[in-house]
Amino acid sequence: MSESKINPVENVRFIQQMLGELRTMAQNTRLDMLAYLIEIAYIEGSDQLRRHTGSDSGINQRNISA
């Protein structure tokens, strides 16, 4: 098996995008606790992006669907 190079920033951005969609789904179906927990994971993704990129990339977007 060959080892592929994984870009951590791209992975975090993808995961964060999926979390945003899941959060919206949870909110739309009134699964408040699940939406909250997904939001926490989304925020952690924002923190990871900031650590990897040295910027606030994604930080201001975390409450768009809230």
PyMOL Python script that loads the backbone (N, CA, C, O; Angstrom):
from pymol import cmd

cmd.read_pdbstr("""\
ATOM      1  N   MET A   1       0.833  -1.184   0.000  1.00  0.00           N
ATOM      2  CA  MET A   1       0.000   0.000   0.000  1.00  0.00           C
ATOM      3  C   MET A   1       0.873   1.241   0.000  1.00  0.00           C
ATOM      4  O   MET A   1       1.808   1.355   0.793  1.00  0.00           O
ATOM      5  N   SER A   2       0.567   2.161  -0.886  1.00  0.00           N
ATOM      6  CA  SER A   2       1.318   3.409  -0.892  1.00  0.00           C
ATOM      7  C   SER A   2       0.689   4.394   0.073  1.00  0.00           C
ATOM      8  O   SER A   2      -0.530   4.437   0.245  1.00  0.00           O
ATOM      9  N   GLU A   3       1.521   5.160   0.678  1.00  0.00           N
ATOM     10  CA  GLU A   3       1.054   6.135   1.658  1.00  0.00           C
ATOM     11  C   GLU A   3       0.783   7.459   0.953  1.00  0.00           C
ATOM     12  O   GLU A   3       1.687   8.044   0.357  1.00  0.00           O
ATOM     13  N   SER A   4      -0.461   7.930   1.021  1.00  0.00           N
ATOM     14  CA  SER A   4      -0.786   9.201   0.385  1.00  0.00           C
ATOM     15  C   SER A   4      -0.499  10.340   1.357  1.00  0.00           C
ATOM     16  O   SER A   4      -0.582  10.181   2.574  1.00  0.00           O
ATOM     17  N   LYS A   5      -0.164  11.483   0.789  1.00  0.00           N
ATOM     18  CA  LYS A   5       0.089  12.653   1.625  1.00  0.00           C
ATOM     19  C   LYS A   5      -1.245  13.287   1.983  1.00  0.00           C
ATOM     20  O   LYS A   5      -2.057  13.601   1.112  1.00  0.00           O
ATOM     21  N   ILE A   6      -1.451  13.465   3.254  1.00  0.00           N
ATOM     22  CA  ILE A   6      -2.705  14.027   3.754  1.00  0.00           C
ATOM     23  C   ILE A   6      -2.463  15.466   4.172  1.00  0.00           C
ATOM     24  O   ILE A   6      -1.555  15.756   4.951  1.00  0.00           O
ATOM     25  N   ASN A   7      -3.279  16.356   3.650  1.00  0.00           N
ATOM     26  CA  ASN A   7      -3.190  17.764   4.007  1.00  0.00           C
ATOM     27  C   ASN A   7      -4.139  18.010   5.180  1.00  0.00           C
ATOM     28  O   ASN A   7      -5.358  17.981   5.009  1.00  0.00           O
ATOM     29  N   PRO A   8      -3.584  18.254   6.373  1.00  0.00           N
ATOM     30  CA  PRO A   8      -4.450  18.418   7.548  1.00  0.00           C
ATOM     31  C   PRO A   8      -5.418  19.590   7.430  1.00  0.00           C
ATOM     32  O   PRO A   8      -6.544  19.504   7.922  1.00  0.00           O
ATOM     33  N   VAL A   9      -5.009  20.672   6.796  1.00  0.00           N
ATOM     34  CA  VAL A   9      -5.896  21.843   6.674  1.00  0.00           C
ATOM     35  C   VAL A   9      -7.098  21.500   5.802  1.00  0.00           C
ATOM     36  O   VAL A   9      -8.231  21.835   6.147  1.00  0.00           O
ATOM     37  N   GLU A  10      -6.856  20.831   4.670  1.00  0.00           N
ATOM     38  CA  GLU A  10      -7.970  20.437   3.803  1.00  0.00           C
ATOM     39  C   GLU A  10      -8.899  19.466   4.524  1.00  0.00           C
ATOM     40  O   GLU A  10     -10.119  19.557   4.389  1.00  0.00           O
ATOM     41  N   ASN A  11      -8.330  18.543   5.283  1.00  0.00           N
ATOM     42  CA  ASN A  11      -9.152  17.590   6.035  1.00  0.00           C
ATOM     43  C   ASN A  11     -10.028  18.296   7.059  1.00  0.00           C
ATOM     44  O   ASN A  11     -11.216  17.996   7.175  1.00  0.00           O
ATOM     45  N   VAL A  12      -9.450  19.226   7.798  1.00  0.00           N
ATOM     46  CA  VAL A  12     -10.230  19.946   8.812  1.00  0.00           C
ATOM     47  C   VAL A  12     -11.320  20.765   8.144  1.00  0.00           C
ATOM     48  O   VAL A  12     -12.448  20.801   8.636  1.00  0.00           O
ATOM     49  N   ARG A  13     -11.013  21.416   7.046  1.00  0.00           N
ATOM     50  CA  ARG A  13     -12.042  22.204   6.340  1.00  0.00           C
ATOM     51  C   ARG A  13     -13.191  21.330   5.880  1.00  0.00           C
ATOM     52  O   ARG A  13     -14.355  21.710   6.001  1.00  0.00           O
ATOM     53  N   PHE A  14     -12.861  20.134   5.342  1.00  0.00           N
ATOM     54  CA  PHE A  14     -13.901  19.211   4.892  1.00  0.00           C
ATOM     55  C   PHE A  14     -14.751  18.740   6.069  1.00  0.00           C
ATOM     56  O   PHE A  14     -15.980  18.746   5.997  1.00  0.00           O
ATOM     57  N   ILE A  15     -14.096  18.335   7.144  1.00  0.00           N
ATOM     58  CA  ILE A  15     -14.815  17.876   8.331  1.00  0.00           C
ATOM     59  C   ILE A  15     -15.709  18.981   8.876  1.00  0.00           C
ATOM     60  O   ILE A  15     -16.853  18.734   9.257  1.00  0.00           O
ATOM     61  N   GLN A  16     -15.188  20.186   8.911  1.00  0.00           N
ATOM     62  CA  GLN A  16     -15.968  21.316   9.424  1.00  0.00           C
ATOM     63  C   GLN A  16     -17.185  21.586   8.542  1.00  0.00           C
ATOM     64  O   GLN A  16     -18.263  21.901   9.046  1.00  0.00           O
ATOM     65  N   GLN A  17     -17.013  21.464   7.235  1.00  0.00           N
ATOM     66  CA  GLN A  17     -18.144  21.652   6.326  1.00  0.00           C
ATOM     67  C   GLN A  17     -19.224  20.605   6.593  1.00  0.00           C
ATOM     68  O   GLN A  17     -20.409  20.932   6.644  1.00  0.00           O
ATOM     69  N   MET A  18     -18.819  19.360   6.761  1.00  0.00           N
ATOM     70  CA  MET A  18     -19.773  18.291   7.049  1.00  0.00           C
ATOM     71  C   MET A  18     -20.464  18.530   8.393  1.00  0.00           C
ATOM     72  O   MET A  18     -21.670  18.317   8.522  1.00  0.00           O
ATOM     73  N   LEU A  19     -19.702  18.968   9.380  1.00  0.00           N
ATOM     74  CA  LEU A  19     -20.294  19.266  10.691  1.00  0.00           C
ATOM     75  C   LEU A  19     -21.325  20.383  10.577  1.00  0.00           C
ATOM     76  O   LEU A  19     -22.372  20.328  11.222  1.00  0.00           O
ATOM     77  N   GLY A  20     -21.038  21.389   9.767  1.00  0.00           N
ATOM     78  CA  GLY A  20     -21.993  22.477   9.574  1.00  0.00           C
ATOM     79  C   GLY A  20     -23.305  21.967   8.995  1.00  0.00           C
ATOM     80  O   GLY A  20     -24.384  22.390   9.410  1.00  0.00           O
ATOM     81  N   GLU A  21     -23.203  21.060   8.038  1.00  0.00           N
ATOM     82  CA  GLU A  21     -24.407  20.496   7.443  1.00  0.00           C
ATOM     83  C   GLU A  21     -25.165  19.620   8.444  1.00  0.00           C
ATOM     84  O   GLU A  21     -26.393  19.662   8.510  1.00  0.00           O
ATOM     85  N   LEU A  22     -24.429  18.833   9.216  1.00  0.00           N
ATOM     86  CA  LEU A  22     -25.067  17.997  10.232  1.00  0.00           C
ATOM     87  C   LEU A  22     -25.731  18.835  11.312  1.00  0.00           C
ATOM     88  O   LEU A  22     -26.811  18.499  11.798  1.00  0.00           O
ATOM     89  N   ARG A  23     -25.076  19.928  11.682  1.00  0.00           N
ATOM     90  CA  ARG A  23     -25.644  20.823  12.695  1.00  0.00           C
ATOM     91  C   ARG A  23     -26.975  21.388  12.205  1.00  0.00           C
ATOM     92  O   ARG A  23     -27.946  21.438  12.960  1.00  0.00           O
ATOM     93  N   THR A  24     -27.022  21.810  10.952  1.00  0.00           N
ATOM     94  CA  THR A  24     -28.249  22.343  10.380  1.00  0.00           C
ATOM     95  C   THR A  24     -29.355  21.294  10.374  1.00  0.00           C
ATOM     96  O   THR A  24     -30.505  21.591  10.698  1.00  0.00           O
ATOM     97  N   MET A  25     -29.001  20.070  10.005  1.00  0.00           N
ATOM     98  CA  MET A  25     -29.986  18.990  10.012  1.00  0.00           C
ATOM     99  C   MET A  25     -30.526  18.755  11.414  1.00  0.00           C
ATOM    100  O   MET A  25     -31.731  18.595  11.607  1.00  0.00           O
ATOM    101  N   ALA A  26     -29.628  18.736  12.389  1.00  0.00           N
ATOM    102  CA  ALA A  26     -30.053  18.513  13.776  1.00  0.00           C
ATOM    103  C   ALA A  26     -30.948  19.651  14.256  1.00  0.00           C
ATOM    104  O   ALA A  26     -31.953  19.409  14.924  1.00  0.00           O
ATOM    105  N   GLN A  27     -30.593  20.876  13.924  1.00  0.00           N
ATOM    106  CA  GLN A  27     -31.408  22.029  14.339  1.00  0.00           C
ATOM    107  C   GLN A  27     -32.786  21.981  13.680  1.00  0.00           C
ATOM    108  O   GLN A  27     -33.794  22.270  14.325  1.00  0.00           O
ATOM    109  N   ASN A  28     -32.829  21.621  12.410  1.00  0.00           N
ATOM    110  CA  ASN A  28     -34.102  21.583  11.682  1.00  0.00           C
ATOM    111  C   ASN A  28     -35.045  20.510  12.196  1.00  0.00           C
ATOM    112  O   ASN A  28     -36.259  20.607  12.014  1.00  0.00           O
ATOM    113  N   THR A  29     -34.497  19.493  12.833  1.00  0.00           N
ATOM    114  CA  THR A  29     -35.336  18.425  13.385  1.00  0.00           C
ATOM    115  C   THR A  29     -35.452  18.518  14.900  1.00  0.00           C
ATOM    116  O   THR A  29     -35.878  17.577  15.570  1.00  0.00           O
ATOM    117  N   ARG A  30     -35.060  19.684  15.426  1.00  0.00           N
ATOM    118  CA  ARG A  30     -35.179  19.991  16.852  1.00  0.00           C
ATOM    119  C   ARG A  30     -34.451  18.999  17.760  1.00  0.00           C
ATOM    120  O   ARG A  30     -34.923  18.649  18.842  1.00  0.00           O
ATOM    121  N   LEU A  31     -33.297  18.564  17.285  1.00  0.00           N
ATOM    122  CA  LEU A  31     -32.434  17.707  18.100  1.00  0.00           C
ATOM    123  C   LEU A  31     -31.404  18.621  18.754  1.00  0.00           C
ATOM    124  O   LEU A  31     -30.235  18.653  18.369  1.00  0.00           O
ATOM    125  N   ASP A  32     -31.870  19.355  19.744  1.00  0.00           N
ATOM    126  CA  ASP A  32     -31.076  20.437  20.327  1.00  0.00           C
ATOM    127  C   ASP A  32     -29.751  19.976  20.932  1.00  0.00           C
ATOM    128  O   ASP A  32     -28.720  20.610  20.708  1.00  0.00           O
ATOM    129  N   MET A  33     -29.765  18.895  21.685  1.00  0.00           N
ATOM    130  CA  MET A  33     -28.520  18.434  22.304  1.00  0.00           C
ATOM    131  C   MET A  33     -27.527  17.970  21.244  1.00  0.00           C
ATOM    132  O   MET A  33     -26.334  18.255  21.337  1.00  0.00           O
ATOM    133  N   LEU A  34     -28.016  17.266  20.250  1.00  0.00           N
ATOM    134  CA  LEU A  34     -27.137  16.812  19.177  1.00  0.00           C
ATOM    135  C   LEU A  34     -26.579  18.007  18.406  1.00  0.00           C
ATOM    136  O   LEU A  34     -25.394  18.027  18.071  1.00  0.00           O
ATOM    137  N   ALA A  35     -27.414  18.994  18.122  1.00  0.00           N
ATOM    138  CA  ALA A  35     -26.950  20.204  17.439  1.00  0.00           C
ATOM    139  C   ALA A  35     -25.881  20.908  18.260  1.00  0.00           C
ATOM    140  O   ALA A  35     -24.895  21.404  17.714  1.00  0.00           O
ATOM    141  N   TYR A  36     -26.077  20.951  19.561  1.00  0.00           N
ATOM    142  CA  TYR A  36     -25.104  21.582  20.450  1.00  0.00           C
ATOM    143  C   TYR A  36     -23.764  20.845  20.415  1.00  0.00           C
ATOM    144  O   TYR A  36     -22.711  21.473  20.302  1.00  0.00           O
ATOM    145  N   LEU A  37     -23.804  19.532  20.509  1.00  0.00           N
ATOM    146  CA  LEU A  37     -22.568  18.749  20.499  1.00  0.00           C
ATOM    147  C   LEU A  37     -21.837  18.873  19.159  1.00  0.00           C
ATOM    148  O   LEU A  37     -20.608  18.945  19.120  1.00  0.00           O
ATOM    149  N   ILE A  38     -22.594  18.898  18.073  1.00  0.00           N
ATOM    150  CA  ILE A  38     -21.989  19.089  16.759  1.00  0.00           C
ATOM    151  C   ILE A  38     -21.364  20.478  16.673  1.00  0.00           C
ATOM    152  O   ILE A  38     -20.291  20.643  16.094  1.00  0.00           O
ATOM    153  N   GLU A  39     -22.036  21.479  17.249  1.00  0.00           N
ATOM    154  CA  GLU A  39     -21.487  22.842  17.281  1.00  0.00           C
ATOM    155  C   GLU A  39     -20.145  22.878  18.017  1.00  0.00           C
ATOM    156  O   GLU A  39     -19.222  23.574  17.595  1.00  0.00           O
ATOM    157  N   ILE A  40     -20.041  22.134  19.104  1.00  0.00           N
ATOM    158  CA  ILE A  40     -18.780  22.073  19.846  1.00  0.00           C
ATOM    159  C   ILE A  40     -17.677  21.507  18.952  1.00  0.00           C
ATOM    160  O   ILE A  40     -16.561  22.028  18.930  1.00  0.00           O
ATOM    161  N   ALA A  41     -17.990  20.446  18.220  1.00  0.00           N
ATOM    162  CA  ALA A  41     -17.006  19.864  17.300  1.00  0.00           C
ATOM    163  C   ALA A  41     -16.648  20.861  16.198  1.00  0.00           C
ATOM    164  O   ALA A  41     -15.490  20.950  15.789  1.00  0.00           O
ATOM    165  N   TYR A  42     -17.641  21.609  15.720  1.00  0.00           N
ATOM    166  CA  TYR A  42     -17.402  22.624  14.693  1.00  0.00           C
ATOM    167  C   TYR A  42     -16.442  23.697  15.208  1.00  0.00           C
ATOM    168  O   TYR A  42     -15.526  24.116  14.501  1.00  0.00           O
ATOM    169  N   ILE A  43     -16.661  24.129  16.433  1.00  0.00           N
ATOM    170  CA  ILE A  43     -15.790  25.136  17.050  1.00  0.00           C
ATOM    171  C   ILE A  43     -14.367  24.588  17.184  1.00  0.00           C
ATOM    172  O   ILE A  43     -13.396  25.297  16.921  1.00  0.00           O
ATOM    173  N   GLU A  44     -14.253  23.340  17.590  1.00  0.00           N
ATOM    174  CA  GLU A  44     -12.927  22.719  17.682  1.00  0.00           C
ATOM    175  C   GLU A  44     -12.247  22.701  16.313  1.00  0.00           C
ATOM    176  O   GLU A  44     -11.040  22.920  16.216  1.00  0.00           O
ATOM    177  N   GLY A  45     -13.008  22.442  15.269  1.00  0.00           N
ATOM    178  CA  GLY A  45     -12.460  22.504  13.909  1.00  0.00           C
ATOM    179  C   GLY A  45     -11.937  23.890  13.590  1.00  0.00           C
ATOM    180  O   GLY A  45     -10.872  24.031  12.988  1.00  0.00           O
ATOM    181  N   SER A  46     -12.676  24.914  13.988  1.00  0.00           N
ATOM    182  CA  SER A  46     -12.223  26.298  13.784  1.00  0.00           C
ATOM    183  C   SER A  46     -10.920  26.560  14.517  1.00  0.00           C
ATOM    184  O   SER A  46     -10.015  27.201  13.982  1.00  0.00           O
ATOM    185  N   ASP A  47     -10.829  26.065  15.732  1.00  0.00           N
ATOM    186  CA  ASP A  47      -9.602  26.233  16.518  1.00  0.00           C
ATOM    187  C   ASP A  47      -8.423  25.520  15.850  1.00  0.00           C
ATOM    188  O   ASP A  47      -7.313  26.052  15.803  1.00  0.00           O
ATOM    189  N   GLN A  48      -8.672  24.322  15.339  1.00  0.00           N
ATOM    190  CA  GLN A  48      -7.612  23.581  14.655  1.00  0.00           C
ATOM    191  C   GLN A  48      -7.155  24.309  13.392  1.00  0.00           C
ATOM    192  O   GLN A  48      -5.959  24.375  13.107  1.00  0.00           O
ATOM    193  N   LEU A  49      -8.106  24.852  12.641  1.00  0.00           N
ATOM    194  CA  LEU A  49      -7.747  25.617  11.443  1.00  0.00           C
ATOM    195  C   LEU A  49      -6.883  26.816  11.807  1.00  0.00           C
ATOM    196  O   LEU A  49      -5.895  27.109  11.135  1.00  0.00           O
ATOM    197  N   ARG A  50      -7.260  27.497  12.867  1.00  0.00           N
ATOM    198  CA  ARG A  50      -6.491  28.665  13.300  1.00  0.00           C
ATOM    199  C   ARG A  50      -5.067  28.249  13.686  1.00  0.00           C
ATOM    200  O   ARG A  50      -4.107  28.952  13.371  1.00  0.00           O
ATOM    201  N   ARG A  51      -4.937  27.128  14.355  1.00  0.00           N
ATOM    202  CA  ARG A  51      -3.600  26.649  14.736  1.00  0.00           C
ATOM    203  C   ARG A  51      -2.761  26.280  13.515  1.00  0.00           C
ATOM    204  O   ARG A  51      -1.565  26.567  13.466  1.00  0.00           O
ATOM    205  N   HIS A  52      -3.392  25.645  12.535  1.00  0.00           N
ATOM    206  CA  HIS A  52      -2.654  25.206  11.354  1.00  0.00           C
ATOM    207  C   HIS A  52      -2.342  26.333  10.376  1.00  0.00           C
ATOM    208  O   HIS A  52      -1.306  26.314   9.711  1.00  0.00           O
ATOM    209  N   THR A  53      -3.230  27.308  10.290  1.00  0.00           N
ATOM    210  CA  THR A  53      -3.047  28.368   9.299  1.00  0.00           C
ATOM    211  C   THR A  53      -2.565  29.674   9.903  1.00  0.00           C
ATOM    212  O   THR A  53      -2.073  30.544   9.184  1.00  0.00           O
ATOM    213  N   GLY A  54      -2.699  29.824  11.220  1.00  0.00           N
ATOM    214  CA  GLY A  54      -2.291  31.060  11.866  1.00  0.00           C
ATOM    215  C   GLY A  54      -3.247  32.205  11.615  1.00  0.00           C
ATOM    216  O   GLY A  54      -2.898  33.370  11.808  1.00  0.00           O
ATOM    217  N   SER A  55      -4.470  31.870  11.177  1.00  0.00           N
ATOM    218  CA  SER A  55      -5.464  32.923  10.911  1.00  0.00           C
ATOM    219  C   SER A  55      -6.781  32.558  11.574  1.00  0.00           C
ATOM    220  O   SER A  55      -6.889  31.521  12.228  1.00  0.00           O
ATOM    221  N   ASP A  56      -7.771  33.404  11.404  1.00  0.00           N
ATOM    222  CA  ASP A  56      -9.105  33.175  11.958  1.00  0.00           C
ATOM    223  C   ASP A  56     -10.023  32.505  10.946  1.00  0.00           C
ATOM    224  O   ASP A  56     -11.242  32.658  11.028  1.00  0.00           O
ATOM    225  N   SER A  57      -9.470  31.775  10.005  1.00  0.00           N
ATOM    226  CA  SER A  57     -10.242  31.127   8.949  1.00  0.00           C
ATOM    227  C   SER A  57     -11.368  30.273   9.527  1.00  0.00           C
ATOM    228  O   SER A  57     -11.120  29.329  10.277  1.00  0.00           O
ATOM    229  N   GLY A  58     -12.609  30.614   9.172  1.00  0.00           N
ATOM    230  CA  GLY A  58     -13.754  29.832   9.599  1.00  0.00           C
ATOM    231  C   GLY A  58     -14.341  30.234  10.944  1.00  0.00           C
ATOM    232  O   GLY A  58     -15.455  29.821  11.266  1.00  0.00           O
ATOM    233  N   ILE A  59     -13.638  31.016  11.730  1.00  0.00           N
ATOM    234  CA  ILE A  59     -14.108  31.351  13.081  1.00  0.00           C
ATOM    235  C   ILE A  59     -15.423  32.101  13.032  1.00  0.00           C
ATOM    236  O   ILE A  59     -16.340  31.791  13.792  1.00  0.00           O
ATOM    237  N   ASN A  60     -15.529  33.081  12.152  1.00  0.00           N
ATOM    238  CA  ASN A  60     -16.732  33.911  12.113  1.00  0.00           C
ATOM    239  C   ASN A  60     -17.902  33.216  11.448  1.00  0.00           C
ATOM    240  O   ASN A  60     -19.020  33.729  11.491  1.00  0.00           O
ATOM    241  N   GLN A  61     -17.679  32.061  10.831  1.00  0.00           N
ATOM    242  CA  GLN A  61     -18.745  31.358  10.155  1.00  0.00           C
ATOM    243  C   GLN A  61     -19.467  30.370  11.050  1.00  0.00           C
ATOM    244  O   GLN A  61     -20.481  29.807  10.637  1.00  0.00           O
ATOM    245  N   ARG A  62     -18.984  30.140  12.256  1.00  0.00           N
ATOM    246  CA  ARG A  62     -19.519  29.062  13.060  1.00  0.00           C
ATOM    247  C   ARG A  62     -20.954  29.272  13.507  1.00  0.00           C
ATOM    248  O   ARG A  62     -21.633  28.301  13.840  1.00  0.00           O
ATOM    249  N   ASN A  63     -21.441  30.505  13.525  1.00  0.00           N
ATOM    250  CA  ASN A  63     -22.807  30.753  13.979  1.00  0.00           C
ATOM    251  C   ASN A  63     -23.756  31.137  12.849  1.00  0.00           C
ATOM    252  O   ASN A  63     -24.831  31.681  13.102  1.00  0.00           O
ATOM    253  N   ILE A  64     -23.376  30.864  11.630  1.00  0.00           N
ATOM    254  CA  ILE A  64     -24.198  31.248  10.490  1.00  0.00           C
ATOM    255  C   ILE A  64     -25.582  30.617  10.566  1.00  0.00           C
ATOM    256  O   ILE A  64     -26.582  31.296  10.332  1.00  0.00           O
ATOM    257  N   SER A  65     -25.656  29.329  10.889  1.00  0.00           N
ATOM    258  CA  SER A  65     -26.952  28.681  10.899  1.00  0.00           C
ATOM    259  C   SER A  65     -27.604  28.692  12.271  1.00  0.00           C
ATOM    260  O   SER A  65     -28.706  28.171  12.441  1.00  0.00           O
ATOM    261  N   ALA A  66     -26.940  29.272  13.237  1.00  0.00           N
ATOM    262  CA  ALA A  66     -27.497  29.298  14.605  1.00  0.00           C
ATOM    263  C   ALA A  66     -28.588  30.327  14.728  1.00  0.00           C
ATOM    264  O   ALA A  66     -29.167  30.487  15.802  1.00  0.00           O
TER     265      ALA A  66
END
""", "prot")
cmd.dss("prot")
cmd.show_as("cartoon", "prot")
cmd.util.cbc("prot")
cmd.orient("prot")
